[in-house]
Amino acid sequence: MNAVQTSPAAAHTMPLSHLRRTSRPPRPAQRIVLTGFMGSGKSTIGPLLAAQLGWHFIDLDHEIERRTSLSVPELFAQRGEAAFRKEETAALAALLGSANTVIALGGGAPEILTNRLLLEQTPATVVVHLAAPFATLAARCTQQAADPAATSRPLFADPIAAQARFASRQPLYRRLAHHSIETANLSPAQAATAIAAAVAARLARA
């Protein structure tokens, strides 16, 4: 099976007032946004992709932490999820103004309508879904949890809830993505190369 599948970003019916779709051909990519569930490799593959392209890499959660001077768990604990999502949208909007950048989203970012609209309607932005079966992602997160320096993933403490969240997010990931890369049988370096090739092929067809 081919590891790379492409699909157009879906249309929507609730545009932001300051964003407009156009019928122009895609512009050369100025930023690539990686999306996917926990364990999909966004924070691992992103820096490798950025290095291949000679671009910058930014993790959205790390940008939120920089802007708020709070870790993501601290932000949730002190201000709640609504405040976190507000900061997430503000940080994403700012990052989408940058060029030559690979951006890794948090797994839940596409659940927020405003975030989806920003990604769909910001020109020269290519969204890539890093896909893998739930069992593969759970195994990766379990392995990562053994590392004391690894980021905590409390959702995987309840496998049933994690799988339900995974299932509910898949339509959002697929709808938003210009490309879907199956990563289960790819190394991070191979996945980065596949993404770069898919984006180059898309622009060549434009």
Helices and strands as residue ranges (DSSP letters): E 4-6, E 31-35, H 42-53, E 56-59, H 60-68, H 72-79, H 81-95, E 101-104, G 109-111, H 113-121, E 125-131, H 134-145, G 154-157, H 159-176, E 179-182, H 188-205
